[in-house]
Amino acid sequence: MAETAYREQIDARRITQIREIIRQLPQACGDFLRAIAVTTGTFTRLAYAIDMRTFFHFLQAERVAFSEKRLIYWTDADLARVTQSDLTAYIEYLTYYFKDEDEAADRPVKPLVNHDLAIKRKLCSLRSFYDYLFKNQRIPSNVTALVPLPKIHEKPIVRLSAEEMARILGQADTGEGLTEHQRHYQRLTARRDYAMLSLFLGTGIRVSECVGINLSDINMEENAFLVTRKGGNQVVLYFPPEVASALAAYMEERNKIEPLPGHEDALFLSLQKRRITQRAVQLLVKKYAAVAAPLKPRISPHKLRSTFATNLYNATGDIYLVADVLGHSSVDTTRKHYADMTDARRRMAADYVRLPGAEDELPEDAGMIAKPEQPVT
């Protein structure tokens, strides 16, 4: 019940944000977001809403043809006036711009920079919106289909080595290598931080799944816990003995804390005795990783997830198992992100294929002889 309440609070907050945004936009934007409500989560719809707000604010501020009419009065005919040239200018705009909210705030205006992946996502949001309008015969054509998406160049997956894993856990346990200021807080949260990092490295859960875990979700007898996946589906995952030991040590401390009302069942608490936030966990991982893996400056909870996934794949060779444990709906996602071949695995290819030696007799049609008992993956 507490987990449901937590999820409902998050969804309610996002729905409120979505409604605030669409009040500033053409009516068609609200129609689109309500139409996809059944098939998408609140996080996805909020991202769409933010992307559409960015686009329409750009049109009003940067394109003369759209500068006079307030956004809330735009009709479908106005939306159909967007040209390929407008979209090309928007792509260039996204590489460096300023948020409208910052201009009105009493703080320095911070520029925003988008690279290819972020630009592609924003364009995909517009494509979905205009595709909805076109399929519902509200506009004569979908101009966004004429604009090519940026080509994304695959980057190597960043993960921790075995030595770096040991160091990051050691930092959480002892505080060695941290500044005196950092060690002051580390002493207060050592067991919590160690248990949290162990859980990431031992199960591969997402940061959103981690902060949503409740005390009632943990079964220490079975070394299992209930996790709420993206979209709200719940599954039971299992953790290894090392994670069980870390959790047991933290639970002793956690049971002595009296949380604030509404946070009684949360597993991981902040020093303010509230359910810890995703941002706090991200900063926590960054703090320890800066010492444990200084040459890998962008270590995040997702990188710990990648570390777990790679270790599991290398140990089992079972991409379907990895996909299931990670909660991926498609094994292609897992293969793309986690199953890149290491140098050691490439070297294994030499053991799978044999060329005939000079002393061997070759059948006329033989070119290569592969071991039949070895599976090809």
C-alpha positions in Angstrom: 0.0 0.0 0.0 2.8 2.4 0.8 4.5 1.6 -2.5 1.3 2.4 -4.3 1.0 5.6 -2.4 4.6 6.6 -3.4 4.0 5.8 -7.1 0.7 7.7 -7.0 2.4 10.7 -5.5 5.1 10.7 -8.3 2.4 10.3 -11.0 0.2 13.0 -9.5 3.2 15.4 -9.4 4.0 14.8 -13.0 0.3 15.1 -14.1 0.2 18.5 -12.4 3.3 19.6 -14.3 1.9 18.4 -17.6 -1.3 20.3 -17.0 0.6 23.5 -16.2 2.6 23.2 -19.4 -0.3 22.5 -21.8 -2.2 25.5 -20.4 0.4 27.6 -22.2 0.3 25.7 -25.5 -2.1 25.1 -28.4 -5.1 23.0 -27.6 -3.9 20.3 -29.9 -1.0 19.6 -27.6 -3.4 18.7 -24.8 -5.4 16.6 -27.1 -2.3 14.6 -28.1 -1.1 14.0 -24.6 -4.6 12.8 -23.5 -4.8 10.5 -26.6 -1.6 8.7 -25.6 -2.3 8.6 -21.8 -3.5 4.9 -22.1 -0.3 3.7 -23.7 2.4 5.8 -22.0 3.5 6.6 -18.5 3.5 10.0 -16.9 7.3 10.4 -17.2 7.0 9.9 -21.0 4.1 12.4 -21.3 5.9 15.0 -19.2 9.0 14.7 -21.5 6.7 15.2 -24.6 5.1 18.2 -23.0 8.5 19.8 -22.2 9.7 19.1 -25.7 6.6 20.7 -27.3 6.9 23.7 -25.0 10.5 24.2 -26.1 9.5 24.0 -29.8 6.6 26.4 -29.7 8.5 28.9 -27.6 11.2 28.8 -30.2 8.6 29.5 -33.0 7.3 32.5 -31.2 10.6 34.0 -30.2 12.7 33.2 -33.3 10.3 32.9 -36.4 8.6 36.1 -37.5 5.7 34.2 -39.1 4.6 32.9 -35.7 5.4 35.8 -33.4 2.1 37.7 -33.2 -0.5 35.1 -32.1 -0.5 33.8 -28.5 0.2 30.0 -28.4 -3.1 29.2 -26.6 -5.0 30.5 -29.6 -3.2 28.5 -32.3 -5.4 26.3 -34.4 -4.6 23.2 -36.4 -4.2 25.5 -39.4 -1.5 27.4 -37.6 0.3 24.1 -36.8 0.1 23.1 -40.4 2.1 26.3 -41.4 5.3 24.9 -39.9 7.8 24.3 -42.7 10.9 22.2 -43.1 12.9 25.4 -42.9 11.4 26.1 -39.4 12.4 22.7 -38.3 15.9 23.0 -39.6 16.3 26.3 -37.8 14.9 24.6 -34.6 17.7 22.0 -34.8 20.3 24.7 -34.9 18.6 26.5 -32.1 18.7 23.5 -29.8 22.5 23.4 -29.9 22.6 26.5 -27.7 19.7 28.4 -26.2 18.3 29.8 -22.9 15.3 28.6 -20.9 12.5 31.1 -20.7 11.9 30.3 -17.0 15.5 31.4 -16.1 15.0 34.8 -17.8 12.2 35.7 -15.3 13.9 34.2 -12.3 16.2 36.1 -10.0 19.3 34.2 -10.9 21.9 34.1 -13.7 20.6 32.8 -17.0 22.1 29.4 -17.8 22.5 28.4 -21.4 21.4 24.9 -22.5 23.3 22.8 -24.9 21.9 19.8 -26.7 24.0 17.2 -28.5 22.8 14.7 -31.2 21.0 12.3 -28.8 19.0 15.0 -27.1 18.2 16.7 -30.4 17.0 13.4 -31.8 14.7 12.8 -28.9 13.2 16.3 -29.2 12.6 15.8 -32.9 11.0 12.4 -32.2 8.6 14.0 -29.8 7.5 16.5 -32.5 7.2 13.6 -35.0 4.9 11.8 -32.7 2.8 14.9 -32.2 2.5 15.7 -35.9 1.9 12.1 -36.8 -1.1 12.2 -34.4 -2.4 15.3 -36.1 -2.0 13.8 -39.5 -3.5 10.4 -38.8 -6.5 12.2 -37.2 -6.9 14.3 -40.4 -6.3 17.6 -38.5 -3.4 18.6 -40.8 -2.9 17.8 -44.5 0.7 16.5 -44.1 3.4 15.6 -41.6 6.2 18.0 -42.3 8.4 16.5 -39.5 8.8 13.4 -41.6 10.8 15.4 -44.1 13.5 16.3 -41.6 16.2 13.6 -41.1 17.1 12.7 -37.5 20.7 13.2 -36.4 22.8 10.1 -36.8 23.9 8.8 -33.4 27.4 7.4 -33.1 27.6 4.6 -30.7 29.9 5.3 -27.7 31.7 2.7 -25.7 29.7 1.6 -22.6 31.3 3.0 -19.5 31.5 0.5 -16.6 33.5 -0.2 -13.5 36.3 -2.8 -13.4 36.5 -5.3 -10.6 39.1 -3.1 -8.9 37.0 0.0 -9.2 34.0 -1.9 -7.8 36.0 -2.8 -4.8 37.2 0.7 -4.3 33.8 2.4 -4.6 32.4 0.0 -2.0 35.4 0.6 0.2 34.9 4.4 -0.1 31.3 4.0 1.1 32.4 1.7 4.0 35.5 3.6 5.3 35.4 7.0 3.7 39.1 6.7 2.6 40.0 9.2 0.0 37.1 11.6 0.7 37.5 15.1 1.9 37.0 15.9 5.6 33.7 17.5 4.8 32.6 14.5 2.8 33.7 12.1 5.5 31.6 14.0 8.1 28.4 12.9 6.2 29.9 9.5 5.2 30.1 8.5 8.8 26.4 9.2 9.2 25.4 7.3 6.1 28.0 4.6 5.6 25.8 1.6 6.1 23.1 3.1 3.9 25.5 4.1 1.1 27.3 0.7 1.2 23.9 -1.2 1.0 22.7 1.0 -1.9 25.9 0.7 -3.9 25.9 -3.1 -3.3 22.3 -3.3 -4.5 23.1 -1.4 -7.7 26.1 -3.6 -8.5 24.5 -6.8 -7.4 21.1 -6.5 -9.1 21.3 -3.8 -11.8 18.2 -1.9 -10.7 17.4 1.6 -12.0 17.7 4.6 -9.7 14.0 5.1 -9.8 13.4 1.5 -8.7 16.0 1.9 -5.9 14.4 4.9 -4.3 10.9 3.3 -4.5 11.8 0.2 -2.5 9.9 -0.2 0.8 10.8 -2.2 3.9 7.8 -4.4 3.1 9.3 -5.2 -0.3 12.3 -7.0 1.3 12.4 -10.7 2.1 15.7 -11.4 3.8 14.9 -15.1 4.2 14.7 -15.6 0.4 17.3 -12.9 -0.5 14.6 -11.3 -2.6 12.8 -8.0 -3.1 9.9 -6.6 -5.0 10.7 -3.9 -7.5 8.4 -1.6 -9.4 9.5 -1.3 -13.0 9.0 1.5 -15.5 5.3 1.5 -16.3 4.3 0.2 -12.9 4.8 -3.5 -13.4 6.2 -5.3 -10.3 8.6 -8.2 -10.3 10.6 -10.1 -7.7 14.4 -9.9 -8.0 17.0 -11.8 -6.1 20.3 -10.5 -4.6 23.5 -12.4 -3.9 24.8 -13.1 -0.3 27.1 -10.0 -0.4 24.2 -7.7 -1.0 22.2 -9.6 1.7 24.9 -8.9 4.3 25.0 -5.2 3.3 21.3 -4.9 3.5 21.1 -6.7 6.9 23.7 -4.3 8.4 21.8 -1.3 7.1 18.4 -2.7 8.3 19.7 -2.8 11.9 20.3 0.9 11.6 17.2 1.7 9.6 14.9 0.1 12.2 16.1 2.6 14.8 15.2 5.6 12.7 11.8 7.2 13.1 10.9 8.6 9.6 8.7 11.6 9.0 5.0 10.9 8.4 4.4 9.5 4.9 7.9 8.0 4.7 7.6 5.2 7.3 7.9 2.3 4.9 10.7 3.7 2.7 13.9 1.6 2.7 16.4 4.3 2.0 16.1 7.5 3.9 17.9 10.8 3.7 19.4 12.5 6.7 16.1 14.5 6.9 14.4 11.2 7.5 12.5 11.3 4.2 12.5 8.8 1.3 15.8 9.6 -0.5 15.4 11.3 -3.9 16.8 10.2 -7.2 19.0 13.3 -7.4 20.5 12.6 -4.0 21.4 9.0 -5.1 23.0 10.3 -8.3 25.1 12.8 -6.3 26.0 10.0 -3.9 27.3 7.7 -6.6 29.2 10.6 -8.3 30.9 11.5 -5.0 32.3 8.0 -4.4 33.1 7.3 -8.0 35.2 10.4 -8.3 37.6 8.8 -5.9 37.2 5.2 -6.9 37.4 5.7 -10.7 38.9 9.2 -11.3 39.5 8.5 -15.0 35.8 7.8 -15.5 34.3 11.1 -14.6 30.6 10.4 -15.5 29.8 7.4 -13.4 26.1 7.4 -12.5 23.7 4.8 -11.1 23.0 3.8 -14.7 26.7 3.1 -15.2 26.5 0.7 -12.1 23.6 -0.9 -13.9 25.8 -1.3 -17.0 28.5 -2.8 -14.8 26.1 -5.4 -13.4 24.7 -6.3 -16.8 28.1 -6.7 -18.4 29.3 -8.9 -15.5 26.2 -11.1 -15.8 26.5 -11.4 -19.5 30.2 -12.3 -19.4 29.5 -14.9 -16.7 26.5 -16.6 -18.4 26.6 -15.6 -22.0 22.8 -15.6 -21.8 21.5 -12.3 -23.3 17.9 -13.3 -22.6 18.6 -13.7 -18.9 20.3 -10.3 -18.8 17.3 -8.7 -20.6 14.8 -10.3 -18.1 16.7 -9.2 -15.0 17.2 -5.7 -16.3 13.5 -5.4 -17.2 14.0 -4.7 -20.9 10.9 -5.4 -23.0 13.1 -6.2 -26.0 16.3 -8.2 -26.0 17.6 -5.9 -28.8 17.9 -3.1 -26.3 20.0 -5.3 -24.1 22.2 -6.5 -26.9 22.7 -3.0 -28.2 23.8 -1.5 -24.8 25.4 -4.3 -22.9 26.5 -7.1 -25.1 29.5 -5.5 -26.8 32.3 -7.9 -27.2 35.4 -7.4 -25.1 38.9 -8.1 -26.3 38.9 -11.4 -24.4 35.7 -12.5 -26.1 37.1 -11.6 -29.5 40.1 -13.8 -28.7 37.7 -16.7 -28.0 36.7 -16.5 -31.7 40.0 -18.2 -32.5 38.9 -21.3 -30.6 35.6 -21.6 -32.6 37.0 -21.9 -36.1 39.8 -24.1 -37.4 41.6 -23.8 -40.7 42.9 -27.1 -42.1 46.7 -27.5 -41.8 48.9 -28.3 -44.7 49.2 -31.9 -43.6 45.4 -32.4 -43.6 43.5 -33.8 -46.5 40.9 -31.4 -47.8 37.6 -32.4 -49.3 37.0 -30.6 -52.6 34.3 -28.4 -51.1 36.0 -27.6 -47.8 37.2 -24.1 -47.1 36.8 -23.9 -43.3 35.9 -26.4 -40.7 34.1 -25.1 -37.6 33.6 -27.1 -34.5 30.0 -28.4 -34.7 29.5 -28.7 -31.0 30.2 -25.0 -30.3 27.2 -22.7 -30.4 27.3 -19.7 -32.6 25.9 -16.6 -30.9 
